[in-house]
Amino acid sequence: MGLSISVYAQHRAALGLPGTSHTAVRKAIAAGWVSQEADGMIEPARADAECAGQTDPAMQRGAAAHAQAPEARRFAV
């Protein structure tokens, strides 16, 4: 079952993932990071995997990103 752009953004927010606004999802679609079905809906499992392959945790803001890269804290000055 596919999700609309705004519902997919809410899905990402519920999982604590980056890109939690409909604007961020639209940009990800335009950049080719997320693909849509023929009817314009987004398959959440596939889209999450596509985003994970394109997302660099070192480039993310916030505590969630830093929790994913503990080795970065070890070298912080």
Secondary structure as the mmCIF struct_conf table of DSSP 4:
data_model
#
loop_
_struct_conf.conf_type_id
_struct_conf.id
_struct_conf.beg_label_comp_id
_struct_conf.beg_label_asym_id
_struct_conf.beg_label_seq_id
_struct_conf.end_label_comp_id
_struct_conf.end_label_asym_id
_struct_conf.end_label_seq_id
STRN STRN1 LEU A 3 LEU A 3
HELX_RH_AL_P HELX_RH_AL_P1 ILE A 5 LEU A 15
TURN_TY1_P TURN_TY1_P1 GLY A 16 GLY A 16
BEND BEND1 PRO A 18 PRO A 18
BEND BEND2 SER A 21 SER A 21
HELX_RH_AL_P HELX_RH_AL_P2 HIS A 22 ALA A 30
TURN_TY1_P TURN_TY1_P2 ALA A 31 GLY A 32
BEND BEND3 TRP A 33 VAL A 34
TURN_TY1_P TURN_TY1_P3 ALA A 38 ASP A 39
BEND BEND4 GLY A 40 GLY A 40
STRN STRN2 ILE A 42 ILE A 42
HELX_RH_AL_P HELX_RH_AL_P3 PRO A 44 GLN A 54
HELX_RH_3T_P HELX_RH_3T_P1 PRO A 57 MET A 59
BEND BEND5 GLY A 62 GLY A 62
HELX_RH_AL_P HELX_RH_AL_P4 ALA A 63 GLN A 68
HELX_RH_AL_P HELX_RH_AL_P5 PRO A 70 ARG A 74
TURN_TY1_P TURN_TY1_P4 PHE A 75 PHE A 75
#
